[in-house]
Amino acid sequence: MAVTLARLASWMSWVSEALKAMADEFERQCGFPPGTNEVRSAEYDDQAAARMLAHVSFTSADLVTFYDSIDG
C-alpha cells in the first residue's frame, strides 16, 4: 500500500485527535502536565532533507513521501 498525500493528511488528523485526547487526560493520570505533542506538515527545510535522502541512499519512496509531508 503506497503512501499518498491524502492518506498522510488523514493520518495526521487522526493522530492529532488521539494526541489531544491523551494530553487532555495526561495530567490527571500522571500528576504533571504533558509536553508539546503535535504532528504538523513539513516545512521547506524538512522537505529538502527528505529529497536529499532520496538522492543519496536507497530509501523507500514511501519513507521519503512521509518525511516530505510530516514533521514531528
N, C-alpha and C positions, 0 to 999 in steps of 0.2 A: 504494500500500500504506500504510494508516494505521498510525500508531504507537500501540501499545497498552501498557498497563502490563505485561502478561505478556511481550510482545516486548522491552520495555526491561529487565525483570528478567533475561531470558535473555541479552540483550546485555551487561548489567553483569557477569554471571557469566563469560561468555566473555572479555570484556576483562580482567577481574581475573585470570583464569588466565593469559592471554597476558602481562600485565604482570609477574606473578610469575616466569614463565619467563624473561622478558627481564632482570628485575632480578637473578635468580639468576646469570646469566652476565655481567652488565654489568661488574662489577669486573675479572673475569678478562680480558675483551676490551678494556676501555678503560683499565684501570690505576688507577681511582679508584671509590669507592662511588657507587651511584645515590642520587638524592634520593628523596623520598617520592612514590610513584606509586600512586594509588588512584582508583577510581570508587565513589562512595557515594551513597546515597539523599539526596535533597534534604531540607533541614531547613525549618522553618516560614518563616524569612525568605526562603529561596530560592523557596519555593512562592508566597509573597506577591508577590515580584518578578515571577515568571512570570505570575501572574494580572493584575498591573498592566500588564505589557507587552501582554497580550491586550486590555486595555481602552483603551489609549492609542494603539495602532498597528494597522495591517493586517498582523498577524503570522500566519504559518501555524499552524493548530491543532496540527499535529504538532510544531512547534518549541516551542510553549507546553507541550504534554504532556511533551516531553523535559526542558525546564528545570524543570517542576513535579515531575519524578521523579528527575532525576540532578543531582548536584552534583559538579563536578570540573574 
